[in-house]
Amino acid sequence: MKDEFIARVGVWGQRHYNYLKKKSPTVINVMRMKGTLEQYLIDMNRDTQETYDLLIRQYAEKESITDDLKTADNLEWTRRMNSIRNRAEEFVLHDFVFT
């Protein structure tokens, strides 16, 4: 069965869908029959994106990564922000997407 709405649920929702499809196909089928799959994935994507964005802001604040650093040393700012994005992504993948 093809779920046409998957392209609309966002990257985190798509990753979670693919995980569930592989690990728990029964869950996907039950949600399809109940008609709750699309809304579940949309909500999951929204919550995960909010957490991801919050983590990035909190890490940047905690590590004193500011616009001043971006202006003074753009390469250092980029390196540190990439590190933060990677850590935030690992967290949400582990705690939201692959659960």
N, C-alpha and C positions, 0 to 999 in steps of 0.2 A: 504494500500500500504506500502510495506516495503522499507525503504531506506538503502541499504547495505553499503553506504559510511559513515554512521554515526560513526562507530568505528574509522574512520580515521580523524575525524575533531577535536579531542582534547576534553578535559574535559569541557572547558567553552562553546565550540560550542555544545556539547552534552546536557549540562544543558539548554542552550538557546533553542535548538531544542525541548526539552521536555516541556519547558515553553510555547513556541509557539504552540506546538501540543495540549496542554491542553487549553490555553487561546484564541488562534487565529488559529484554524485549517484551516480556509479559506486562511490565509496568506501562510501557508505551501503548500496547494494545488496549489495556484496560482504560487508560486515559483517553484514547481515541474513541472508544465505545461510549464513554461518559461525556465526551465533548469538552474535556477540561485540558487537554494537552496544550493547545495554543496559548491559552491564558496563563497556564502554569509556566511555560517557557518565557513568555513576555514578562511576567512578574519576576521570575528568577533572573532574567537578563538585567532588568532594571535594578534589582537589589544588588546584584553582583557589580554592576557598573558604578553604583553609588558607593559601595564599599571600596572599590578600586580607586576611584577619584579621591575619596576621603583619606585612604592610606597614603596616596601620593602627596596630598597636601600636608598631612601630619608628619610624614618622614622628612619632607623638604623643610618644614618649620623646625623640627627637632634638630636637623643637621645644618641649620642656618644657611640654606640655599635660597638666595634672594635674587631679585632683579639687579641688585648692585653687583653681585658676582657674575651674573650673565653679561652685564656691560663690561666689567673689568677683565674677565677671563672666560670667554664664551666656550672654549673647548673644555675647560674644567667644569663649568656649569653643565654642559651636555653630558660629559662623562658621569657626573654625579647623578643627574636626573635619569639617565639610562639605567644606572644601578638601582635607583629607587623604583623605576617602572618594572624592572625585572623582579625585584623582591615583592612588589605588590601583586604582580601577575602570578608568581609562584604561590602566594598566599591564597588568592581567590581561586586559582585552579585547584589547589588542594582542599580548601575548605568549602567551596561552593560548587564548582563544576564537576569534579570527579568524586562526588559523594552520593 
